[in-house]
Amino acid sequence: MKNKSVIHVLAVALFLLVSCAPVYSPYIYDQTADLKTRSLTIMNKATDPYSKHEKAVDQLKSDLESVLQQERMRKHNQVKVKQWNLLLAPDGYLLNGTFGKWQRDTTMSENFVNLQCKLIGEAFDLIQETEKQRLKN
């Protein structure tokens, strides 16, 4: 009888441990990859006047916000939400901050765009890597 109690306690502990672990989402991983591609494609056009690409930027921002909202609803996802918040901070130095600068300055230099694309691409890579780590848990 004692063995059954120990097994029962271990089973409950294992269930609780598994239920607390973040779960990998192939949908979120794929969405992040798509948003990275779209973001960098639009960023590479930042040498053009902002007004020429404003609708595409607005649509991308809406799609990014949608994924952020999905990430906020996932359990045990504080790290990824912080990563998204840094990427999308309007007063920051990554994606939305760069869009704001582009809008204010109308155009940006090719060198600046190239540097920003590198930083933004790396930020997306970190978000994807964080999601991929969930496969190992």
N, C-alpha and C positions, 0 to 999 in steps of 0.2 A: 504494500500500500504506500509505503514511503517513496518508492521509486516512481509510482504514478504521480505523486504530488510534485516531486522534483521535475519530472518531465512536463507536467502541466505548467509549472512556474517558468521553466525554460521556454516552452512554447509561447506563453503569453509575453515574456520578455523579448523573444525574437520577433513576434508580431508587432510589438510596440516600437522596436528598433527599426524595422522595415517601414512601418507606417510614418515614421518621423523623417525618413531619408528623402531628400529631393528626388523627384522622378524625371528622367530624361524625356524630352518631348521632341520627336523628330519634326513635328510641325513648326515649333518655335525655331529649331535649328535651321530648317529650310527657309523660313520667313526671314531670319536674320541674314542668311546668305543672299537672299533676293534683295533685301533692303540695302545691304552693303553694295551690291552691284549697281543698284539704281542710284544710291547716294554718290558713289564715285563717278558714275556717268554724268550726273548733273554737275557735280563739283568741277569736273574737267571742262565744263562750259562756262565757268565763272570768269573767263577772260572776255566773254560777251557781256552786253548790258543785262543787268538783273531782270529788267522788265520783259525781256525776250523769253525768260524761263520761269517767270513768277508762278504761273499756273502749275507747272511741273514741280516746283519747290513746294508749293502749298499742298499738292496731292501727296507728295512724299512725306511732308511733315505730318499730315493726317494719318497716313499709314504707319509711320513710326510711333505716333501717339497711341494708335490702336494696339500695337504689339506691346508697348509699355504698359498699357492697361491690363492686357492679358498676363503679363509678367507679374504685375502687382497682385493679381488674384491667385497666383500659384503659391502653394505652401512652401515654407523654408526657402524663400527666394530673395532674401534681403540683399545679398551680394550682387545678384544680377540686376536688381532694381537700381542699386547704387551705380552700377556700371552704365545702365541706360540713362539715368539722370545726369551723369557726367557728360555722356555723349550728346544729350539733347538740351543741356543747359543753354538758354538763350543768351546769357551773359558770360558763357564759358569760351573756351578756345577750341572746341571741337566742332561738331556738325552744325547745330543750330546757331552757335556763336559765329561761325564762319558765314552762314547764310545771312545773318544780321549784318555783318560787315560788308558782305557783297551788296546787300540792299542799300546800305548807307553810302558806300563808295561807288556804286553803280557797276564797276568792273574791278577785277583784281589782276595782278601780274601773274604771268605764267609760273615764275619761280615760287611765289606764294601758294598758288594753287597746287603745285606739285608737292610742296612740303605738307600742306594741309591734307591732301589726299593720302599721303603716307601715314600721317598721324591718325586720321579717321579710319583708314583701312586697318591699322593695328588695333584701334579701339574695338572695331567690329570683330576682329580676330579673337580678342580677349573674351568678348561676350560669347562667341561661339565655343571657345575652348572651355569656358566655365560650364556651358551646357553639356559639352562632350564629356567632361569629368564625371557627370552623373551616370554615365554608362558603367563606370568602374565601381560605383557604390553598390 
